[in-house]
C-alpha cells in the first residue's frame, strides 16, 4: 500500500500498540487482559506495520522468525508450570517469589509465554498472508 499517511503514522501507532500490549499482558493476572489479548494487540500492530512497509521490513524489526518467538513462548509457559512440582502442588499452580523487594510469580512468566506464542503464531500467519497477497 502506497499511502503517505499510513507510512507516516504506522511506526507511531505500531509502537503505541506494542507498548499497550505489554501493559495489557502484565496487568492480566490481576484484571482483565493477559497474554492472549496482549499478543493479539502486538500482532495487530505488526500487521499495520506490514501493510505500510511490507513483509521484509516487518521481519527485520522482529529479528527472529515468528515461529521461533512462538516456540520460545511455549517453552516459557510450560516451564512456568514445572516450577510448582518441587513445591508439591499440582502442575501450573501459581508460585510467588519475593526477590529484591519485588513480588514475582510464575503467573507472570506464563502470561509472557502466552503473549509470545500468540504474537509469533499470528504474526507468522499474517505475514504469510501478506506475502501471498503481494504475489
FIDO-42296 format. One line per field, with one value per residue: residue number from 1; chain; x, y, z of N, C-alpha, C in turn. Coordinates in nm, 4 decimals, m for minus. Layout:
BEGIN
resi <- c(NUM:...) .
chain <- c(A:...) .
n.px <- c(X:...) .
n.py <- c(Y:...) .
n.pz <- c(Z:...) .
ca.px <- c(X:...) .
ca.py <- c(Y:...) .
ca.pz <- c(Z:...) .
c.px <- c(X:...) .
c.py <- c(Y:...) .
c.pz <- c(Z:...) .
//
This chain:
BEGIN
resi <- c(1:2:3:4:5:6:7:8:9:10:11:12:13:14:15:16:17:18:19:20:21:22:23:24:25:26:27:28:29:30:31:32:33:34:35:36:37:38:39:40:41:42:43:44:45:46:47:48:49:50:51:52:53:54:55:56:57:58:59:60:61:62:63:64:65:66:67:68:69:70:71:72:73:74:75:76:77:78:79:80:81:82:83:84:85:86:87:88:89:90:91:92:93:94:95:96:97:98:99:100:101:102:103:104:105:106:107:108:109:110:111:112:113:114:115:116:117:118:119:120:121:122:123:124:125:126:127:128:129:130:131:132:133:134:135) .
chain <- c(A:A:A:A:A:A:A:A:A:A:A:A:A:A:A:A:A:A:A:A:A:A:A:A:A:A:A:A:A:A:A:A:A:A:A:A:A:A:A:A:A:A:A:A:A:A:A:A:A:A:A:A:A:A:A:A:A:A:A:A:A:A:A:A:A:A:A:A:A:A:A:A:A:A:A:A:A:A:A:A:A:A:A:A:A:A:A:A:A:A:A:A:A:A:A:A:A:A:A:A:A:A:A:A:A:A:A:A:A:A:A:A:A:A:A:A:A:A:A:A:A:A:A:A:A:A:A:A:A:A:A:A:A:A:A) .
n.px <- c(0.0858:0.0595:0.0492:0.0966:0.0096:m0.0427:0.2183:0.3482:0.2187:0.2171:0.4605:0.4468:0.1912:0.2241:0.4273:0.2912:0.0840:0.2296:0.3430:0.1092:0.0136:0.1958:0.1388:m0.1280:m0.0790:0.0840:m0.0838:m0.2739:m0.2983:m0.4179:m0.6364:m0.8751:m0.7398:m0.4213:m0.1917:m0.2922:m0.4678:m0.2928:m0.0942:m0.2432:m0.2943:m0.0305:0.0400:m0.1447:m0.0488:0.1939:0.0921:m0.0224:0.2104:0.3290:0.1492:0.2045:0.4832:0.5670:0.6422:0.9111:1.0381:0.8987:0.9706:1.2386:1.2241:1.1241:1.3318:1.3648:1.2427:0.8902:0.7782:0.9811:0.9709:0.7200:0.7776:0.9690:0.8068:0.6225:0.7854:0.8591:0.6081:0.5361:0.7497:0.6981:0.4911:0.6207:0.7651:0.6082:0.6066:0.8282:0.7374:0.5335:0.2743:m0.0040:0.0671:0.1109:0.0199:0.0177:0.3143:0.4633:0.7334:0.9587:1.1753:1.4390:1.2742:1.0650:0.7611:0.7372:0.5936:0.5033:0.2845:0.3072:0.5263:0.4087:0.2006:0.3574:0.4790:0.2521:0.1789:0.3988:0.3642:0.1158:0.1720:0.3840:0.2620:0.0317:0.1544:0.3132:0.1164:m0.0167:0.1916:0.2539:0.0137:0.0141:0.2426:0.1602:m0.0557:0.0739:0.1853) .
n.py <- c(m0.1170:0.2165:0.4661:0.7817:0.8849:0.6500:0.5343:0.7289:0.7344:0.4680:0.3658:0.5045:0.4345:0.1561:0.1311:0.2376:0.0506:m0.1846:m0.1136:m0.0773:m0.3355:m0.4754:m0.3597:m0.4486:m0.7226:m0.7536:m0.6692:m0.8560:m1.0722:m0.9695:m0.8221:m0.7725:m0.8909:m1.0042:m1.2554:m1.3563:m1.1616:m0.9454:m1.0428:m1.0603:m0.7879:m0.6955:m0.8420:m0.7308:m0.4704:m0.5207:m0.6176:m0.3874:m0.2396:m0.4026:m0.3678:m0.1048:m0.0963:m0.3366:m0.6930:m0.7774:m0.5626:m0.5726:m0.8256:m0.7707:m0.5945:m0.7653:m0.9432:m1.2148:m1.5241:m1.5509:m1.7981:m1.8962:m1.7196:m1.7937:m2.0581:m2.0213:m1.8900:m2.0949:m2.2828:m2.1286:m2.0922:m2.3587:m2.4268:m2.2569:m2.3832:m2.6085:m2.5234:m2.5436:m2.8101:m2.9031:m2.7926:m2.9483:m2.9136:m2.9097:m2.9229:m2.6207:m2.4576:m2.1415:m1.9932:m1.7789:m1.5488:m1.3577:m1.1274:m0.9169:m0.7098:m0.7195:m0.8664:m1.1567:m1.3885:m1.7157:m1.6968:m1.4608:m1.5146:m1.7192:m1.5773:m1.4075:m1.5973:m1.6990:m1.4660:m1.4441:m1.6781:m1.6315:m1.3890:m1.4735:m1.6854:m1.5641:m1.3507:m1.4900:m1.6108:m1.3797:m1.2465:m1.4382:m1.4422:m1.1790:m1.1837:m1.3672:m1.2311:m1.0271:m1.1453) .
n.pz <- c(0.0000:m0.0858:0.0751:0.1963:0.4412:0.5880:0.5914:0.7378:0.9862:1.0735:1.2077:1.4537:1.5555:1.5645:1.7560:1.9812:2.0023:2.0579:2.3039:2.4589:2.4419:2.5980:2.8471:2.8848:2.8931:3.1237:3.3294:3.3361:3.5170:3.7386:3.6582:3.3872:3.0842:2.9782:2.8502:2.6038:2.4891:2.4883:2.3142:2.0767:2.0310:1.9897:1.7583:1.5847:1.5678:1.4373:1.1985:1.0930:1.0515:0.8583:0.6481:0.5819:0.5248:0.4191:0.4069:0.4375:0.5717:0.8100:0.9052:0.9539:1.1759:1.3650:1.4082:1.4926:1.3595:1.3355:1.4236:1.5801:1.7922:1.8901:1.9652:2.1711:2.3538:2.4098:2.5384:2.7610:2.8855:2.9468:3.1141:3.3252:3.4549:3.5496:3.7692:3.9936:4.0724:4.2446:4.4830:4.5640:4.4758:4.2419:3.8852:3.7096:3.9155:4.0606:4.1764:4.4062:4.4391:4.6343:4.5445:4.5832:4.6860:4.5085:4.4007:4.2384:4.0095:3.8920:3.7389:3.5969:3.4274:3.2812:3.1509:2.9904:2.8295:2.6929:2.5594:2.3834:2.2320:2.1041:1.9713:1.8003:1.6508:1.5299:1.3960:1.2163:1.0563:0.9578:0.8198:0.6268:0.4821:0.3873:0.2257:0.0320:m0.0751:m0.1962:m0.4195) .
ca.px <- c(0.0000:0.1458:m0.0184:0.1867:m0.0457:m0.0191:0.3613:0.3880:0.1599:0.2346:0.5595:0.3976:0.0813:0.2786:0.4942:0.1894:0.0127:0.3194:0.3522:m0.0184:0.0020:0.2731:0.0609:m0.2414:m0.0247:0.1350:m0.1895:m0.3735:m0.3211:m0.4960:m0.7503:m0.8948:m0.6235:m0.3374:m0.1033:m0.3601:m0.5133:m0.1729:m0.0330:m0.3252:m0.2675:0.1034:0.0335:m0.2190:0.0445:0.2877:0.0168:m0.0308:0.3437:0.3484:0.0699:0.2690:0.6216:0.5935:0.6742:1.0550:1.0670:0.8406:1.0574:1.3612:1.2042:1.1016:1.4653:1.3536:1.1286:0.7736:0.7575:1.0827:0.9125:0.6138:0.8403:1.0269:0.6929:0.5666:0.8785:0.8464:0.4803:0.5431:0.8451:0.6320:0.4140:0.7108:0.8160:0.5217:0.6252:0.9088:0.6628:0.4331:0.1401:m0.0292:0.1264:0.0520:m0.0204:0.0988:0.4096:0.5106:0.8676:0.9930:1.3134:1.4847:1.1609:0.9628:0.6813:0.7354:0.5123:0.5022:0.1694:0.3569:0.6058:0.3133:0.1369:0.4558:0.4906:0.1319:0.1958:0.4938:0.3033:0.0131:0.2411:0.4548:0.1715:m0.0496:0.2434:0.3508:0.0004:m0.0413:0.2992:0.2369:m0.0978:0.0570:0.3339:0.0801:m0.1387:0.1621:0.2224) .
ca.py <- c(0.0000:0.3322:0.5807:0.8645:0.8934:0.5215:0.5190:0.8253:0.7014:0.3269:0.3422:0.5595:0.3505:0.0240:0.1456:0.2524:m0.0768:m0.2769:m0.0700:m0.1076:m0.4817:m0.5148:m0.3173:m0.5417:m0.8530:m0.7539:m0.6480:m0.9603:m1.1660:m0.9003:m0.7544:m0.8241:m0.8804:m1.1229:m1.2827:m1.3776:m1.0330:m0.8668:m1.0956:m1.0187:m0.6453:m0.6827:m0.8927:m0.6313:m0.3609:m0.5648:m0.6253:m0.2493:m0.2058:m0.4781:m0.3024:0.0206:m0.1071:m0.4647:m0.8073:m0.7831:m0.4623:m0.6227:m0.9345:m0.7106:m0.5408:m0.8781:m1.0015:m1.3603:m1.5768:m1.5535:m1.9288:m1.9059:m1.6462:m1.8792:m2.1719:m1.9748:m1.8655:m2.2237:m2.3383:m2.0477:m2.1233:m2.4941:m2.4225:m2.1886:m2.4846:m2.7042:m2.4663:m2.5837:m2.9514:m2.9232:m2.7454:m3.0486:m2.8705:m2.9507:m2.8528:m2.4902:m2.3790:m2.0207:m1.9831:m1.6414:m1.5307:m1.2209:m1.1077:m0.7769:m0.6209:m0.7370:m0.9887:m1.2211:m1.5096:m1.7978:m1.6500:m1.3569:m1.5789:m1.7904:m1.4774:m1.3627:m1.7082:m1.6990:m1.3467:m1.4765:m1.7795:m1.5665:m1.2941:m1.5474:m1.7603:m1.4741:m1.2771:m1.5824:m1.6221:m1.2513:m1.2194:m1.5309:m1.3928:m1.0550:m1.2236:m1.4325:m1.1286:m0.9457:m1.2179) .
ca.pz <- c(0.0000:m0.1031:0.1326:0.2766:0.5769:0.6529:0.6158:0.8405:1.1164:1.1105:1.3136:1.5809:1.6021:1.5980:1.8861:2.0855:2.0165:2.1271:2.4435:2.5233:2.4515:2.7171:2.9632:2.8971:2.9320:3.2608:3.4280:3.3136:3.6272:3.8407:3.5973:3.2511:2.9967:2.9848:2.7388:2.4767:2.4358:2.4615:2.1923:1.9619:2.0079:1.9321:1.6215:1.5059:1.5418:1.3341:1.0728:1.0448:1.0015:0.7341:0.5427:0.5443:0.4784:0.3558:0.4898:0.4691:0.6751:0.9349:0.9515:1.0082:1.3112:1.4553:1.4298:1.4971:1.2845:1.4245:1.4866:1.6857:1.9052:1.9439:2.0314:2.2976:2.4425:2.4516:2.6365:2.8830:2.9503:3.0032:3.2253:3.4372:3.5264:3.6144:3.8942:4.1047:4.1080:4.3668:4.5997:4.5967:4.4358:4.1033:3.7706:3.6756:4.0316:4.0696:4.2860:4.4219:4.4932:4.6740:4.5041:4.5867:4.7094:4.4051:4.4033:4.1073:4.0123:3.7708:3.6602:3.5061:3.3220:3.1967:3.0645:2.8914:2.7346:2.6081:2.4747:2.2776:2.1442:2.0223:1.8829:1.6973:1.5631:1.4474:1.3061:1.1092:0.9671:0.8910:0.7244:0.5148:0.4001:0.3201:0.1178:m0.0726:m0.1367:m0.2789:m0.5424) .
c.px <- c(0.0899:0.0753:0.0787:0.1390:m0.0191:0.1289:0.4114:0.3405:0.1866:0.3419:0.5128:0.2882:0.1290:0.3478:0.3951:0.1141:0.0995:0.3314:0.2234:m0.0368:0.0813:0.1997:m0.0539:m0.1933:0.0136:0.0280:m0.2918:m0.3954:m0.4009:m0.6248:m0.7693:m0.7743:m0.5475:m0.2620:m0.1731:m0.4016:m0.3946:m0.1033:m0.1110:m0.3033:m0.1323:0.1044:m0.0423:m0.1306:0.1440:0.2195:0.0029:0.1024:0.3709:0.2682:0.1387:0.4029:0.6571:0.6415:0.8215:1.0930:1.0138:0.9240:1.1867:1.3403:1.1742:1.2329:1.4658:1.2362:1.0094:0.7508:0.8647:1.0333:0.8045:0.6728:0.9020:0.9157:0.6310:0.6551:0.8676:0.7176:0.4829:0.6371:0.7855:0.5498:0.5009:0.7638:0.7349:0.5484:0.7124:0.8377:0.5502:0.2906:0.1197:0.0421:0.0440:m0.0065:0.0732:0.1857:0.4637:0.6480:0.8860:1.1417:1.3432:1.3674:1.0504:0.8888:0.6737:0.6596:0.5270:0.3839:0.2159:0.4380:0.5155:0.2453:0.2323:0.4767:0.3726:0.1364:0.2862:0.4377:0.2033:0.0767:0.3097:0.3627:0.0913:0.0355:0.2858:0.2380:m0.0202:0.0659:0.2908:0.1234:m0.0600:0.1531:0.2548:m0.0045:m0.0543:0.2023:0.1303) .
c.py <- c(0.1225:0.4584:0.6557:0.8728:0.7638:0.5033:0.6149:0.7824:0.5586:0.3054:0.3913:0.4699:0.2107:0.0286:0.1575:0.1216:m0.1803:m0.2413:m0.1038:m0.2590:m0.5342:m0.4781:m0.4148:m0.6788:m0.8550:m0.7278:m0.7613:m1.0553:m1.1023:m0.8385:m0.8117:m0.7955:m1.0103:m1.1434:m1.2972:m1.2453:m0.9436:m0.9121:m1.0584:m0.8713:m0.6244:m0.7302:m0.7967:m0.5117:m0.3977:m0.5791:m0.4864:m0.2062:m0.2762:m0.4175:m0.1767:m0.0011:m0.2405:m0.5697:m0.8075:m0.6831:m0.5079:m0.7368:m0.8810:m0.6555:m0.6516:m0.9440:m1.1533:m1.4019:m1.5849:m1.6885:m1.9575:m1.8355:m1.7317:m1.9986:m2.1354:m1.9500:m1.9939:m2.2888:m2.2621:m2.0791:m2.2602:m2.4976:m2.3521:m2.2859:m2.5829:m2.6540:m2.5154:m2.7259:m2.9703:m2.8784:m2.8409:m3.0072:m2.9082:m2.8618:m2.7288:m2.4153:m2.2588:m2.0199:m1.8407:m1.6394:m1.3836:m1.2025:m0.9581:m0.6794:m0.6307:m0.8678:m1.0429:m1.3520:m1.5865:m1.7601:m1.5469:m1.4200:m1.6603:m1.6930:m1.4277:m1.4720:m1.7148:m1.5816:m1.3798:m1.5799:m1.7137:m1.4687:m1.3683:m1.6175:m1.6674:m1.3907:m1.3646:m1.5954:m1.4931:m1.2196:m1.3128:m1.4864:m1.2667:m1.0868:m1.2836:m1.3298:m1.0421:m1.0136:m1.1869) .
c.pz <- c(0.0000:m0.0538:0.2233:0.4216:0.6519:0.6856:0.7231:0.9784:1.1633:1.2175:1.4509:1.6383:1.6403:1.7331:2.0008:2.1091:2.0887:2.2747:2.5193:2.5382:2.5714:2.8447:2.9895:2.9443:3.0788:3.3661:3.4256:3.4285:3.7402:3.7873:3.4569:3.1629:3.0028:2.8560:2.6051:2.4129:2.4022:2.3339:2.0675:1.9290:1.9412:1.7869:1.5308:1.4718:1.4331:1.1985:1.0103:0.9833:0.8680:0.6187:0.4918:0.4750:0.4135:0.4547:0.5305:0.5774:0.8108:0.9910:1.0111:1.1482:1.4117:1.4973:1.4376:1.4099:1.3799:1.4924:1.5920:1.8107:1.9714:2.0188:2.1653:2.3991:2.4947:2.5574:2.7685:2.9579:3.0170:3.1237:3.3473:3.5203:3.6012:3.7487:4.0136:4.1536:4.2312:4.4950:4.6387:4.5666:4.2891:4.0004:3.7380:3.7947:4.0411:4.1943:4.2879:4.4870:4.5293:4.6488:4.5014:4.6002:4.6053:4.4273:4.2613:4.1181:3.8826:3.6810:3.5573:3.3931:3.2285:3.0999:2.9558:2.7863:2.6403:2.5110:2.3556:2.1804:2.0503:1.9241:1.7687:1.5993:1.4718:1.3534:1.1896:1.0069:0.8880:0.7877:0.6037:0.4226:0.3237:0.2066:0.0010:m0.1473:m0.2299:m0.4088:m0.6570) .
//
